[in-house]
Amino acid sequence: MNLQLAIVLLPGLIIGLTIHEASHALSAKLLGDRTAYKMGRVSLNPFRHLSLLGTAVLFLVGFGWGKPVLVNLYNFKKPKLHYLLTSLAGPFSNLLLAAAALGTLYLKPYWVISFLAYSVFFVNIILFVVNLVPIPPLDGSKIWPCLIPGLRPVVSAKWSMFWVVFLIIIFYTNAIGWLIGHVFALLTPLLPA
């Protein structure tokens, strides 16, 4: 990835990941699990949510990640439902951020705000789509098992490294890029001229 594109994506990534992870933490707290709250993750401070490695990788491959929010679903009164809602909070916060950025662009703001809004729009659409993919550690791996009867919402830790390698292969082969490309093809006409 070229440096110029990474710099364009960086503001959207910082804003998107911060809101995404804070949304997980806040929803978990509101639904009864205070694990993330005790770790200081109910915060809009980006340094509490950004991963040094995940941010650095943005400049190499064009995509990054934040520190995952720890959630103990056994602290919830309705474990499967509340775990589902907590898992959905992150991706849907990205969808709301993208919608707010799109609305801002229609106001024809000053170029600095416009630059920021484009970055937030594109990065948050990517975060929303990618996080619905049912591969650990992405949110989809927690969302879909809560929706499909008979599946357990928690993935065994012994398979974690396998899934990370699998995810890297998917990104390297551009399978996610194909999906994101189709989403952008649908959404680009919504952007103001």
Sequence and secondary structure as in RCSB ss.txt:
>XXXX:A:sequence
MNLQLAIVLLPGLIIGLTIHEASHALSAKLLGDRTAYKMGRVSLNPFRHLSLLGTAVLFLVGFGWGKPVLVNLYN
FKKPKLHYLLTSLAGPFSNLLLAAAALGTLYLKPYWVISFLAYSVFFVNIILFVVNLVPIPPLDGSKIWPCLIPG
LRPVVSAKWSMFWVVFLIIIFYTNAIGWLIGHVFALLTPLLPA
>XXXX:A:secstr
  HHHHHHHHHHHHHHHHHHHHHHHHHHHHHT  HHHHTT SS  GGGTB HHHHHHHHHHS   B      GGG
SSSHHHHHHHHHHHHHHHHHHHHHHHHHHHHT   HHHHHHHHHHHHHHHHHHHHTTSSSTTSTHHHHHHHHSTT
  SS  GGGHHHHHHHHHHHHHTTHHHHHHHHHHHHHGGGS  
